Amino acid sequence: MKDICLRVKDSDGKERPGICVPIVASEKERIFAEAERISLLPADMAEWRMDFFEGADRPEQIVPVLEGIKKRLGDKKLLATCRTRKEGGQYMGDSEAYFLLCRTAAASGLVDLLDVEVFQAEEHGPELIRFAHEHGCGVVASSHDFEKTPPAEEMLRRLRRMEELGADAAKLAVMPSCVQD
């Protein structure tokens, strides 16, 4: 499994959280310019939000963009994310198209981490996690609810399910609506 860069060691040996900077441009040239800018920052990782890319509905366009990003990032890690509309993102494709796009990114050998919306289509989540791992790609399992904060039991169930599926990291984003949340 790859080092997923959530915690890094400074030059003095102290651990700190890894810093990730997103790339959210829609055109290839702007994506590359953002990757170049990030390469100069004291960040540890870049997150390419594939759902913002104008070619996200054509998986064959993903690999050349990933190649360009990695070339410009140097030794920084790369997290690839395709956030669906259902979970707060821009991607409007169906679940089959979503998983094809994610499989294409994982199989490219250019992605260190892949964000997988494990509950987007539960039957495909486990398969995609296995596929990513087989291609040397770490997995951040994610679940987003921007309408409410589910009960604590439900949030724990989701996090445990992500762990059961073999994710390297679990991400849960919810919307608080009161102080108790």
C-alpha positions in Angstrom: 0.0 0.0 0.0 1.2 3.5 -0.8 2.0 6.1 1.9 -1.3 8.0 1.8 0.2 11.3 3.1 -2.4 12.1 5.7 0.4 12.6 8.2 3.9 13.6 7.3 7.2 14.2 9.2 8.8 17.6 9.1 12.6 18.0 8.8 12.8 17.9 12.6 11.1 14.5 12.7 7.8 15.8 14.2 4.6 14.5 12.7 2.0 16.9 11.4 -1.2 16.6 9.3 -0.5 16.5 5.5 -1.6 19.6 3.5 -3.7 19.1 0.4 -4.5 21.8 -2.1 -7.4 21.3 -4.6 -7.4 21.7 -8.3 -10.9 22.7 -9.5 -10.4 24.2 -13.0 -12.5 23.0 -15.9 -10.0 23.4 -18.8 -6.8 21.4 -19.2 -4.5 24.4 -19.4 -5.9 25.9 -16.2 -5.6 22.5 -14.5 -1.9 22.4 -15.5 -1.4 26.0 -14.3 -2.9 25.1 -10.9 -0.6 22.0 -10.6 2.4 24.2 -11.4 1.3 26.7 -8.7 0.8 23.9 -6.2 4.3 22.5 -7.0 5.8 25.7 -5.5 3.7 25.6 -2.3 4.7 23.9 0.9 1.8 21.4 0.3 2.2 17.6 0.5 -0.6 16.7 -1.9 -2.9 18.0 -4.6 -6.5 16.9 -5.1 -7.7 17.0 -8.6 -11.5 17.4 -8.6 -12.2 15.5 -11.8 -15.9 16.5 -11.6 -15.0 20.1 -12.5 -13.1 19.0 -15.7 -15.0 19.6 -18.9 -14.0 16.2 -20.2 -15.1 14.2 -17.1 -17.8 12.5 -19.2 -15.1 11.1 -21.4 -12.8 8.8 -19.4 -10.3 8.6 -22.3 -9.4 12.3 -21.6 -8.5 11.6 -18.0 -5.1 9.9 -18.4 -3.5 12.7 -20.4 -4.6 15.2 -17.8 -3.3 13.1 -15.0 0.0 12.8 -16.8 0.2 16.6 -17.1 -0.7 17.1 -13.5 1.9 14.5 -12.2 4.6 16.0 -14.4 4.0 19.4 -12.9 3.6 18.4 -9.3 7.0 16.7 -9.0 7.2 14.6 -5.9 3.9 15.7 -4.4 1.1 13.1 -4.0 -2.0 13.2 -6.1 -5.6 12.5 -4.8 -8.2 12.0 -7.6 -11.8 12.8 -6.7 -15.0 12.7 -8.7 -17.7 14.2 -6.5 -21.2 13.4 -7.7 -24.0 16.0 -7.5 -25.8 13.7 -5.0 -22.8 14.2 -2.6 -22.3 17.9 -3.3 -20.1 17.8 -6.4 -20.4 18.7 -10.1 -20.5 15.2 -11.7 -23.8 14.4 -13.4 -23.0 11.0 -14.9 -24.8 7.8 -13.7 -23.1 5.3 -11.3 -21.7 3.2 -14.2 -20.0 6.3 -15.7 -18.8 7.4 -12.3 -17.1 4.0 -11.6 -15.6 3.9 -15.1 -14.0 7.3 -14.5 -12.7 6.3 -11.1 -11.3 2.9 -12.5 -9.6 4.8 -15.3 -7.9 7.1 -12.8 -6.8 4.2 -10.5 -5.5 2.1 -13.4 -3.4 4.9 -14.8 -0.7 4.4 -12.2 -0.6 8.2 -11.8 -2.9 8.5 -8.8 -1.6 8.0 -5.2 -5.1 8.2 -3.7 -8.6 7.8 -5.1 -11.7 9.2 -3.3 -14.5 6.6 -3.6 -18.1 7.5 -2.7 -18.8 4.1 -1.2 -22.5 4.6 -0.8 -23.1 6.2 -4.2 -23.7 2.7 -5.5 -23.0 0.2 -2.7 -22.7 -2.7 -5.0 -19.7 -1.1 -6.8 -17.9 0.5 -3.9 -16.2 -2.7 -2.7 -15.2 -3.6 -6.2 -13.7 -0.2 -6.8 -11.7 -0.3 -3.6 -10.3 -3.7 -4.5 -9.5 -2.5 -8.0 -7.7 0.6 -6.8 -5.6 -1.4 -4.3 -4.7 -3.9 -7.1 -3.3 -0.9 -9.0 -1.3 0.4 -6.1 -3.7 3.2 -5.3 -4.7 4.1 -1.8 -8.4 4.8 -1.1 -10.2 7.5 0.8 -13.8 6.3 1.3 -16.2 9.2 1.5 -19.8 9.9 2.4 -21.4 13.4 2.2 -24.7 14.6 3.6 -25.1 18.4 3.1 -28.8 18.4 4.2 -28.4 17.2 7.8 -26.2 15.6 10.4 -27.3 12.0 10.7 -27.6 10.4 14.2 -24.3 9.4 15.7 -25.2 5.7 15.3 -25.6 6.2 11.5 -22.3 8.1 11.2 -20.5 5.3 13.1 -22.2 2.7 10.9 -20.9 4.5 7.7 -17.4 4.8 9.1 -17.3 1.2 10.2 -18.6 0.1 6.8 -15.8 2.1 5.1 -13.3 0.3 7.3 -14.8 -3.1 6.6 -14.5 -2.4 2.8 -10.8 -1.9 3.2 -10.5 1.9 2.8 -7.2 3.4 3.8 -8.9 6.4 5.2 -12.6 7.3 5.9 -14.1 10.7 5.3 -17.6 11.8 6.5 -18.9 15.3 5.8 -22.3 16.4 7.2 -24.3 19.6 7.7 -24.8 20.7 11.2 -28.2 22.5 11.8 -28.0 23.0 15.6 -25.5 23.3 18.4 -26.0 19.6 19.3 -24.8 18.6 15.8 
